Each structure stands twice: as structure tokens, then as C-alpha cells.
Amino acid sequence: MQDRVLSRNAQFQEWQALLTNRTKRQRLGEFLIHGVRPISLAVEYGWPLRRLLYPLGQKLSSWAEDLLSESGVQSVGVEPELLRELGERESGAPELIAVGALRSDDLGRLNAGEDFLGVAFDRPTNPGNIGTLLRSADAFGASCLIVTGHAADVYDPKSVRASTGSLFRLPAVRTSSPTEVLDWVTAQRERGLPIKIVGTDERGDVLVTECDLTGPVLLVVGNETTGMSSRWRELCDEIVRIPIGGAASSLNAASAGTLMLYEVARQRGFPT
């Protein structure tokens, strides 16, 4: 691996493809991480990093210098204009960009205890909504985020940025169908953990405030346009609605998920 990149060579083109090409991210098993807080949290929570890219010939802050010298991650100097392109910035190269490794999409990564609170996001099309919901899930004490079906990518730069680093603390797993999630939930139930599956829909039978969310629960948030799939509706133990007014016909998916998470936290006495 070269320790300097001065032109749009093959290595640079691979990194550039990570910004927009999901197939390349999967094939290479890598994605880009931008920003001081996300990179710092990735290091803090032991996320596997493959490279730290820094701008050649520029003075760096003590934060960047310390990471380069103490993280144990291989550093690569990049011509500043090229690093600016990878940072998707209009002016100035970022101090650092991290190249992270993708985590496995294994439901075995999830830890389920008596206070389990999971979120299943059904076929989201907007990567920013995935990151936003990850951030909310982290803030309100959730255990994980599961993205199901044909969906936007958890590792899209828009998702990674919107999570503001929560991706590196909270397990985020992708599955092809709700049935895979049901198999996992069934296994937890068989070992004595009564996980309740609660879906959200503007025509739900029960107000969210009237649904008992104090036990282990998996919240299901539907697609931004069509809501939950028919399969998820079949699997839900309850479907709740969030009362709204004004001219809005519905809530943004990530906003609805955030309100659901807050209600769980409220019922459980968190935050105090």
C-alpha cells in the first residue's frame, strides 16, 4: 500500500467510488468516514479502520496529529485537492478522512436483554433518514437498528454523516426480509425474552401513549412513502399511531421513529 497519493490513480479512484457506489463499498468492504466527531467515535468504540488519509503539506491540529501517531492505523498522505474531493467539500481539504471496514450483517451482533429496545427500518430510501434514526436510537437508549428489505445503504456517506458517530456505537444490521428478523425474535422468545413487535402507522389501532412499551420491544418504522410492508404488518403484535394536526398528512419516517423512541424512553423513565 502506497503511503502517498498525488494523482487520480487507481487507489484514489477506489476511494472516490466509495462515495457513490454501493456495489464497490460491498466488494471492497470499505466506506469513508468524514468529520472530527465520527472519526473520534469510530476510534473510541474500536471500529476497524483501514486507513487515515491526511492532506500533504498542511499543518494539522493536535487532534489529527495524535490520531495519526497513536491510533495504530496506517496513514496515507493525499494531495490536498484530491482529499477535498473525497471530503465532498467546496473549499479546503479536511484534516482527516478515515477508511473504515464494513461490519458483518449478522443478527448475532445484537444483544437482547430485559431492557431490549430495537428499531427495524423497513425499506428506507433516504440514507439520511437511516443516519438520523440511528442518532435518535442512540440518544434514547436503543439496542440496535435493523434495516430490512431493498433499502438505502447504512454506509452511504449521507447516512454516516447524519448519524454523527452513532453508527460506531450502536449495532446497525441489514437483512433481506422481515422473516429473518422474525426468526431472531422467535429465538429470543424461546429463551424467555418476550419481545413485542410494535409497528407505526397513521391509521394504527392504538395511540402510542396507550401502548405498553416498558418491556422488551422491537419498533418497526415503515418506508417513507408506502409505510410498513404487508409482511411487517402481519408480524406486528400491535400497530400504533402518533396523533398529529395541522396541514401535515403524515410524519417523516425518521421523525416518527424518533417520537416512538422518546415515548419508550418516557415510559421507562429515561432520560431523567
MARVOPA-86538 format. One record per atom (N, C-alpha, C, CB): x, y, z; residue in one letter. Coordinates in steps of 0.001 Angstrom, whole numbers, plus 500000, padded with zeros to 6 digits. Atoms other than C-alpha are relative to their C-alpha. Glycine has a CB too. Layout:
N
XYZA
...
END
This chain:
272
500848498795500000M
500000500000500000M
500878501248500000M
499043500010501234M
499211498780500067Q
501447503350498977Q
499646500930501148Q
499787500705498662Q
500263499097498888D
501831505977501706D
499765501436499533D
501155499960500980D
500337498688500561R
501241508900499334R
499158499807498747R
501286500820499676R
500801500012501219V
498622509570496689V
500005501428499457V
498525499479500266V
499795498660500562L
499448512501494416L
499186500226498734L
501472500222499702L
500747499872501248S
497226511823491387S
498735499138500073S
500880499586498782S
501235500790500051R
493903510322490399R
500304498585499502R
498947500684499082R
499580501345500381N
495439506885490307N
498922498976500395N
501357499647500666N
500985501046499731A
493698503542490832A
499545500024501459A
500579498626499656A
500368499965498580Q
493816503873494613Q
499026501139500283Q
501255500149500877Q
500908498866499811F
492228507326494536F
498630499701499418F
500577501264499360F
501269500304500635Q
489543506123492158Q
499179499008500823Q
500237499451498606Q
500735500909499107E
488653503295494551E
499356500776501139E
500937498912500564E
500562499211498907W
488215505747497413W
498862500880499505W
501084500859500655W
501038499138500563Q
486203508075495186Q
498721499203499758Q
500485500647498685Q
501167500840500261A
483895505199494220A
499236499695501284A
500425498699499325A
500676500283498732L
483141504615497919L
498957501059500345L
501020499902501123L
500950498921499726L
481285507936497952L
498627499736499389L
500544501313499476L
501259500098500743T
478620506914495451T
499614498586499586T
500083500846498787T
500240501318500574N
478913503261494524N
499860498944501092N
501132499623499044N
500266500983498951R
477283500848496942R
500640498647499688R
498498499830500188R
499417501282500385T
478455497822494987T
501485499963500291T
499753499722498528T
498571499931499699K
482063498981495306K
500246499935501508K
500607501288499421K
499833500073498548R
481627499509499042R
499897498558500475R
498950500872500714R
500171501390499599Q
480385495948499365Q
501179499141499546Q
498698499445499433Q
498920500832500535R
483075494459497139R
501310500241500744R
500191500274498507R
498749499669499310L
485918496310498856L
499881499838501513L
500418501427499670L
500197500104498558G
484361496023502312G
500421501247500746G
500755498827500532G
499528498752499423E
485125499689502970E
498998501125499776E
501351500375499412E
500779498770500182F
483457503084503382F
500796501156500590F
498582499890500672F
499283498820499526L
484587506645504076L
499283500632501186L
500153501022498870L
500525499337498798I
484148508441507395I
500540501419500023I
500396499223501312I
499617498590500007H
484159512246507479H
499667500637501351H
499284500756498850H
500339499183498839G
484278514670510400G
500727499604501271G
498541499935500240G
499246500211498765V
486023515069513741V
499270499048500938V
500253501333500702V
500732500824499039R
483288513563515910R
499823498561499513R
498641500617500279R
500134501390500444P
482510510499513742P
501313499226500030P
499440499966498608P
498716500700500005I
486190509638513309I
500450499719501436I
501072500830499247I
499600500189498606S
486879510151517021S
499199498877500649S
499819501301500792S
500827501052499407L
483935507920517996L
500318498632499397L
498516500323499809L
499613501272500611A
484966505265515500A
501229499429500711A
500286500184498486A
498805500446499276V
488350505105517238V
499643499610501431V
501079501105500003V
500361500254498596E
486825505289520733E
499298498655500171E
499099501121500527E
500783501232499858Y
484446502374520106Y
500611498818499255Y
498590500229499506Y
499277501137500559G
487019500220518371G
499524499545498636G
499913498872500927G
500404500374501357W
485565500313514872W
501249499714499164W
499138501127499342W
498793500303500790P
488023498662512455P
500230501035498898P
499889498599499378P
499620499005501003L
489775501355510413L
501186499471499208L
500343501369500663L
498933500511500867R
491992500547507454R
501022501075499632R
499401499417498734R
499097498914500368R
493485503957506591R
499525501299500643R
500084500152498459R
500293498611499682L
493663507531507822L
500651500852498924L
500511500390501434L
499506499163501091L
494003509986504926L
500163501424500517L
499034499958498771L
499753498639499542Y
495554513382505609Y
500579500820498841Y
500966500008501227Y
499507499165501104P
496469516371503373P
501504500249500108P
499254501338499974P
498555499776500022L
500131516512502414L
500321501496500043L
500623499359498746L
499495498631500003G
501971519727503218G
499177500988500784G
500104500472498627G
500823499079499219Q
499338521173505551Q
500219499753501490Q
498502499843499636Q
499863500108498550K
499676521907509255K
498714499400500560K
500302501394500649K
501152500685499431L
497365519646511253L
499807500381501463L
500161498487499864L
500305499735498598S
495650520155514591S
500591498898500876S
498471500107500219S
499496501019499079S
496766518288517686S
499114498760499970S
500083500559501429S
500922501155500110W
493642516088517313W
500445499084498871W
498536500474499757W
499613500797501161A
494707514950513852A
501379499370500196A
499991500865498737A
498644500526499780E
498373514577514777E
499983498836500983E
500931501109500520E
500069501067498999D
497501512497517828D
499410498727499411D
499171500450501203D
500599501183500614L
495261510174515827L
500981499309499064L
498732500380499239L
499052500579500944L
497881509683513148L
501128499261500716L
500578501088499104L
498842500587499313S
500579508868515696S
499621498919500998S
500771501077500710S
500346500891498893E
498612506944518334E
498940498957499672E
499534500810501146E
501115500911500268S
495708505138516631S
500448498617499533S
499093500604498963S
499536501267500539G
497828502414515090G
499471499691498612G
499621498907500919G
500575500172501338V
496008502898511760V
500989500536498965V
498618500729499880V
499077499539501032Q
498094503194508584Q
499548501345499450Q
500109498967498866Q
500312498668500516S
498249506816507404S
500493500131498571S
500626501094500885S
499659499759501403V
498324507941503785V
499869501491499725V
499084499169499036V
500050498600500387G
499221511454502669G
499393500154498612G
501398500617500040G
500719499807501260V
496958512733499895V
500140501459499579V
498491499599500139V
499943498633500530E
497374515776497660E
498726500735500427E
500154499999498430E
501156499342499383P
495050518361499287P
498774500149499097P
500406501342500469P
501152499847500888E
492861518990496230E
499264498677499833E
500443500533498633E
500632501317500104L
492232515259495903L
499253499659501287L
501053498917499693L
500667500287498730L
491403514985499603L
498737500853500139L
500959500256501188L
501202499157499986R
488993517906499227R
498867499333499232R
500301501387499399R
501024500703500770E
487156515920496556E
499428498820500784E
500579499514498670E
500484501134499210L
486958512871498807L
499171500468501191L
501176499148500484L
500765499439498894G
485662515101501584G
498711500660499570G
500827500984500733G
501202499377500575E
482952516458499257E
499800501410500539E
498756499146500297E
500045498628499508R
483816519981500319R
500279500963498861R
501011500209501145R
499814499000501044E
483663523124498223E
501347500703500143E
498867501024500038E
498706499331499813S
486778524636499773S
500759499349501131S
499813501503500280S
499126500514498959G
489684523302501743G
499894498500500197G
499702500683501280G
499967501435499733A
490753519738502380A
499704499749501477A
501375499396499606A
500185500363498586P
489540518062505589P
501324499574500611P
498958498868500147P
498759500423499351E
492192517303508175E
500214498500499868E
499990500394501472E
499915501452500109L
491437513607508113L
498741499440499356L
500219499367501380L
501101500864500417I
489230511096506313I
500414498586500376I
499684500132498443I
499695501385499638A
489051507567507687A
499370499049498997A
499504499684501424A
500550501090500809V
488583504481505564V
499664498875500979V
501021499516498865V
500439501006499044G
486507502127507693G
499641498691499320G
498815500510500787G
500425501308500500A
485748498427507282A
498518499805500290A
500838498858500641A
501399500321499759L
482147497275506895L
499899498914501071L
499308499546498692L
500291501053499028R
480773495260509807R
499106498948499348R
499322500588501274R
500830501071500551S
479065491942509153S
498524500249500289S
500427498643500572S
501447499891499808D
475296491922508685D
499502498717500651D
499262500263498645D
500287501214499238D
474813489316511374D
499145500380501204D
501319499282500451D
500866499697498867L
471873489472513772L
500581499490501314L
498628499401499778L
499306500446498807G
474125487627516195G
500782501109500677G
500919498877499659G
499329498853499383R
475801491007516790R
499117500701501020R
500429500988498935R
500936499293499135L
472671492148518640L
499955499354501382L
498597500021499373L
500131500478498629N
472487491864522407N
498592500296500498N
501062500656500923N
501380499835499558A
468988491296523785A
499875499618501463A
499045499154499140A
500255500237498584G
468250491668527492G
498602500467500361G
501046500713500872G
501341499631499543E
465228492566529600E
499604501412499566E
499922499890501513E
500298498615500405D
465526496224528555D
500172500193498491D
500911500986500759D
499761499909501442F
465875495422524833F
499059501002499334F
499839498626499350F
500762499063500835L
464750498222522511L
500670500035498641L
499930501443500643L
499466500016501347G
465342497587518834G
499122500803499056G
500139498573499502G
500736499286501037V
464305499541515752V
500235499301498673V
500428501495499926V
499914500548501349A
463545497921512404A
499494501062499028A
499177498669499867A
500360498989500996F
463504500359509480F
499742499249498696F
501140501103499829F
500435500807501140D
461564498833506590D
500194500741498683D
498538499604500162D
499761499527501357R
462933499601503100R
500173501523499897R
498865499567499120R
499794498551500132P
464111503188503722P
500700500332498687P
500821500539501186P
499394499595501266T
465000505001500512T
500997501148500163T
498921500403499023T
499158498829499775N
466781508009502030N
501089499655501012N
499152501207500493N
498944500350499047P
470199507285503572P
500094500975501166P
501330499939499292P
499989499035498907G
469944510495505586G
499037499617501104G
499663501376499485G
500955500449498993N
466885509067507338N
500552498847500827N
498699499585499338N
499380501099499253I
468849505951508289I
500927500567501064I
500779499048499051I
499075499408499043G
471573508033509910G
499295500764501100G
500952500909499293G
500757499234499007T
469058510305511633T
499348499075501017T
498934500865499315T
500646500941499083L
467181507337513089L
501033499292500874L
499176498966499216L
498910500558499193L
470464505790514223L
500375500956501139L
501236499713499113L
499646498987498995R
471291509024516041R
498948500049501098R
500151501393499346R
501084499977499015S
467877509070517727S
499986498732500837S
498653500179499306S
499980501270499277A
468103505387518636A
501089500005501063A
500211498830499029A
498897499893499056D
471451506013520296D
499628500923501152D
501263500507499297D
500332498990498985A
470146509080522143A
498977499501501006A
499476501254499333A
501084500432499121F
467110507291523597F
500165498569500502F
498689500127499284F
499706501246499331G
468795504113524741G
499659498736499257G
499319499982501245G
500306501206500769A
468015501711521902A
501209499069499943A
499551500370498578A
498970501028500052S
469968498496521459S
500586499817498613S
499444498701500480S
499539500290501357C
470229498348517667C
499065500628498979C
500098498482499770C
500834499655501149L
468925499374514252L
500142498885498977L
500402501391499387L
500017501028501032I
467903496746511712I
499347500603498765I
499241498708500479I
500547499503501265V
467389497823508094V
499577498795499176V
501045500884499221V
500509501185500674T
465180495395506203T
499576500289498557T
498832499433500775T
500467499918501379G
464428494741502548G
500912500815499107G
498628500583499964G
499259499204500976H
465593496625499476H
500017501438500491H
499367499897498566H
499938498735499275A
466840499834501070A
501252500766499655A
499936499762501492A
498779499201500093A
469323502668501042A
501061499377500896A
499737501487500399A
498861500639499347D
472766501838502396D
500357500675501324D
501204500015499075D
499552499499498695V
473679502215506065V
501341500717499882V
500110498848501009V
498645499466500110Y
477242503012504906Y
500138501079498922Y
500961498878499711Y
499971498843500896D
476298505703502388D
500528501204500788D
498571500297499401D
499480498844499260P
478183508916503307P
498919500867500634P
500825500846499086P
501088499200499418K
474853510699503880K
499487499375501285K
498848500153499001K
500425500689498784S
473840508066506420S
501054500133501098S
499725498519499706S
498918499923499013V
477235508071508131V
500055501393500612V
501359499643499355V
499967498621499490R
477206511876508419R
498810500271500914R
500010501009498835R
501210499715499230A
473603512026509669A
500007499299501356A
498769499582499211A
499954500700498716S
474373509513512408S
500892500712501008S
500487498578499800S
499048499244499175T
477030511931513786T
500812499095500934T
499255501046500824T
499155500901499231G
479021508951515019G
499260498881500700G
500747500768500997G
500757501046499308S
476188506853516481S
500120498650499298S
498533500397500104S
499778501251500720L
476833504258513764L
501083499161500659L
500373500282498555L
498858500709499456F
480028503366515614F
499758499502501424F
501210500891499971F
500349500457498649R
478339502806518967R
498874498983499985R
499606501178500868R
501229500802500005L
475041501161518020L
500053499000498848L
498737500910499879L
499992500963501107P
474886497913516013P
498928500337498961P
499785498573500533P
500925499776501115A
473291498507512598A
500182498841499031A
500258501395499289A
499926501233500780V
472485495342510661V
498976500052498879V
499766498759500897V
500894500042501153R
470962494876507208R
499526498563499776R
500709500551498728R
500547501322500308T
468639491956506423T
499142500095498747T
499170499442501194T
500731499979501266S
466901490961503209S
498483500010500192S
500394498806499163S
501449500103499841S
463448490397504711S
499613500029501477S
499478498715499341S
500484500059498618P
461308490704507870P
500060498592500585P
498580500514500070P
499995501372499512T
461285486908508095T
501289499672500749T
499812499033498843T
498728500207499301E
464977486896509059E
499947500596501399E
501164500618499206E
500116499348498693V
464189489306511873V
499065499189500895V
499483501460499848V
500927500819499220L
461228487187512986L
500699498763500553L
498798499588499143L
499278501170499522D
463488484141513218D
500852500355501215D
500877499416498884D
499174499556498873W
465806486099515516W
499123500290501213W
500819501257499618W
500912499688498895V
462893487403517607V
499451498716500615V
498841500898499512V
500519501283499506T
461455483889517868T
501019499291500878T
499605499096498831T
498945500628499203A
464785482595519131A
500120500664501369A
501344500071499260A
499940499296498711Q
464802485290521830Q
498798499641500867Q
500059501528499783Q
501198500382499244R
461234484454522819R
500125498597500581R
498763500081499108R
499852501380499535E
462106480767523091E
500939499884501189E
500500499126498875E
499114500032498827R
464830481590525597R
499452500850501142R
501401500487499621R
500678499340498896G
462338483532527706G
499943501506499941G
500637499620501232G
500053498545500120L
462603487101526393L
498790500374499132L
501333500566499387L
501253499774500738P
459069488225525393P
500012501289499181P
498837500034500967P
499917498799500834I
459947490747522668I
498666500243499303I
501140499869498958I
501243499600500668K
456850492600521448K
500359500820498764K
499067500819500967K
499761499258501240I
456826493846517845I
498899501040499841I
500048499042498761I
500953498884500054V
455170497265517593V
500274500825498744V
500101500895501284V
499863499223501221G
454610498927514234G
499390501380500132G
499366499271498848G
500535498634500020T
453859502563513451T
499264500238498691T
501134501047500186T
500802499702501187D
451135503692511069D
499011501097500363D
499258498721499470D
500921498892499713E
448992506814510780E
498578499522500249E
500005500990498854E
501340500567499753R
445914504528510875R
500054498872501036R
499390499471498682R
499862501030498982G
447121502394513780G
498820499950500945G
501253500218500780G
501166500198499149D
444542500989516160D
500144500653501368D
499741498535500171D
499745499563498633V
446166502265519351V
500852501262499991V
500692498886500811V
499126498842499832L
447548505658520388L
501316499548500611L
499328501084500884L
498697500433499516V
451268505360521057V
500093500127501516V
501109500811499337V
499933499801498557T
450783506691524588T
499194498959500771T
499508501383500348T
500813501031499355E
448304503876525319E
500578498600499824E
498593500036499452E
499338501282500231C
450667501099524242C
501090499803501055C
500601499931498559C
498984500287498983D
452783499470526963D
501320499666499308D
499550498826500928D
498695500159500634L
456381499853525821L
501106499796501027L
500315501209499137L
499020500129498924T
458086499094529118T
500786498695499924T
499308500096501340T
499292501272500141G
459032495509528236G
500894500006498778G
499012498843499915G
499161500077501203P
461443494323525542P
499162500180498752P
500748498663499940P
500827499631501148V
460220495756522260V
500853500239498764V
499175501248500314V
499420499668501300L
461089495963518587L
499032500937499293L
500281498709499139L
500815499022500711L
459735499116516948L
500229499840498501L
500335501449500461L
499884500096501455V
459002498947513216V
499581501333499387V
499128498829499438V
500257498741500702V
459229502138511135V
499935499690498515V
501105501078500311V
500210500351501392G
457888501903507602G
500737500882499011G
498566500043499702G
499443499246501129N
459126503115504235N
499422501414499952N
499719499268498673N
500401498596500004E
458965506901503717E
498735500266499198E
501112500840499460E
501149499749500878T
456287506627501006T
498842499044500252T
500426499897498556T
501060501009499940T
454375503395501465T
499769499417501386T
500318498893499059T
500163500538498656G
454782502666505175G
500510498570500110G
498547500057500407G
499556501371499781M
455253499151506503M
499509499071498896M
499517499501501354M
500409501019500958S
455150496203504140S
498900499135500616S
501211499128499569S
501056500890499512S
452279493737504394S
500569498932500918S
499265499345498829S
499389501020499155R
454663491186505873R
500265500531501391R
501294499499499381R
499772499435498680W
455666493503508686W
498681500187500737W
500744501333499892W
501308499836499352R
452001494253509364R
499523498676500608R
498957500525498985R
500396501318499489E
451377490535509786E
500767499641501271E
500231498923498930E
499143500396498890L
454246490223512240L
499811500857501249L
501431500056499571L
500135499088498860C
453319493164514469C
498988499474501022C
499578501394499515C
500941500314498927D
451731492437517830D
499030501152500217D
500750499686501302D
500852498809499935E
450371495995517888E
500470500985498941E
500035500651501426E
499666498910500917I
450234498865515404I
499450501278500620I
499412499754498546I
500380498784499291V
450182502318516957V
500052501204499065V
500916500225501212V
499986498749500768R
449565505809515661R
500452501140500901R
498596500304499398R
499561498789499312I
451086509142516617I
499035501113499601I
501497500370499640I
500956498957500372P
448439511895516790P
500715501244499479P
499118500365501199P
499433498772500564I
449258514889514584I
498867500917499559I
500949499683498805I
500985499028500459G
447465518043513455G
500573500857498889G
499531500881501156G
499526499101501049G
447894520926511070G
499738499457498613G
501470500259500168G
500202500408501391A
448165520502507321A
500765498736499636A
500410501114499077A
499186501173500306A
450629517608507547A
499132498750499957A
501126499835501036A
500749501253500114S
449205514292506358S
500702498864500722S
499797499633498536S
499238501036499320S
451986512265507973S
501325500599500456S
500229498765499074S
498695499577499530L
455376512494509651L
501095499376499152L
500187499633501468L
498800500600500576N
458794511964508127N
500323498726500769N
501203500994500035N
499769501304499375A
459819508358508817A
500962500100501185A
500548499013498970A
499041499877498912A
462845509291510907A
499410500781501169A
501275500674499508A
500650499235498937S
460757511834512840S
499024499123500781S
499267501218499416S
500932500908499336A
458074509229513567A
500761499012500883A
499143499245498960A
499201500922499212G
460724506789514714G
500575500654501242G
501111499437499162G
499462499264498863T
462272509436516962T
498946500202501077T
500548501346499549T
501074499825499023L
458921510167518612L
499667498689500703L
498753500559499320L
500238501300499390M
458356506454519177M
501091499680501029M
499940498903498919M
498891500254499083L
461790506142520766L
499879500856501257L
501339500270499306L
500183499132498828Y
461073509107523015Y
498913499448500913Y
499645501436499563Y
501091500532499185E
457806507537524146E
500449498768500782E
498796499655499117E
499455501149499263V
459602504298525036V
500853500497501169V
500844499082499057V
499134499466498948A
462205506283526969A
499177500632501115A
500977501029499420A
500855499359499003R
459470508278528743R
499344498956500898R
498926500864499316R
500668501041499208Q
457589505148529792Q
500982499258500901Q
499294499007499079Q
499004500726499209R
460803503578531063R
500747500885500992R
500990499340499084R
499360499093499058G
461849506668532992G
501361500497499581G
500123499343501295G
498723499515500522F
464756507627530749F
499718500949498845F
500916498816499542F
499000499489499059P
466121510234530410P
499344500649501204P
500920501000499310P
500524499365498796T
465702511669533870T
500530501403500123T
500355499193501242T
END
